[in-house]
C-alpha cells in the first residue's frame, strides 16, 4: 500500500470513528435529553486532533 493510500485509509478510519461517536451523542441528546459528559467531549476533541494530525502529516 502506498503512503498516500495508507493516509487516506487512516483518515477514513478516524472519520468513521468520529461519526459513530457523534451519532451516539446526538441520539442521547435528542431522544433521552441527556447532555454528554465532559470526558466524552474531551475524548471527541482528542480524536479530532488525531484526525487533524493524520490529515496534516506528509
C-alpha positions in Angstrom: 0.0 0.0 0.0 1.4 3.4 -0.9 1.9 6.2 1.6 -0.9 8.2 0.2 -3.4 5.4 0.2 -2.4 4.5 3.7 -3.0 8.1 4.8 -6.4 8.0 3.1 -7.4 4.8 4.9 -6.3 6.3 8.2 -8.4 9.4 7.6 -11.4 7.2 6.7 -11.0 5.2 9.8 -10.8 8.3 12.0 -13.9 9.8 10.3 -15.9 6.6 10.7 -15.0 6.5 14.4 -15.9 10.2 15.0 -19.1 9.8 13.1 -20.2 6.9 15.2 -19.4 8.7 18.4 -21.2 11.9 17.3 -24.2 9.9 16.2 -24.4 8.2 19.6 -24.1 11.6 21.3 -26.7 13.1 19.1 -29.2 10.3 19.9 -28.6 10.7 23.6 -29.3 14.4 23.4 -32.3 14.3 21.1 -34.1 11.1 22.4 -33.0 10.9 26.0 -32.4 14.6 26.7 -29.0 13.7 28.2 -26.1 16.1 27.8 -22.7 14.4 27.1 -20.3 14.0 30.0 -17.2 16.2 29.9 -14.9 13.2 29.4 -16.9 12.2 26.3 -16.4 15.6 24.8 -12.7 15.6 25.7 -12.4 12.2 24.0 -14.0 13.5 20.8 -11.7 16.5 20.8 -8.7 14.2 21.2 -10.0 12.1 18.3 -10.5 15.2 16.2 -6.9 16.4 17.0 -5.7 12.9 16.0 -7.6 13.2 12.7 -6.2 16.6 12.0 -2.6 15.3 12.6 -3.3 12.4 10.2 -4.5 14.9 7.5 -1.6 17.3 8.0 1.1 14.7 8.1 3.2 14.4 5.0 
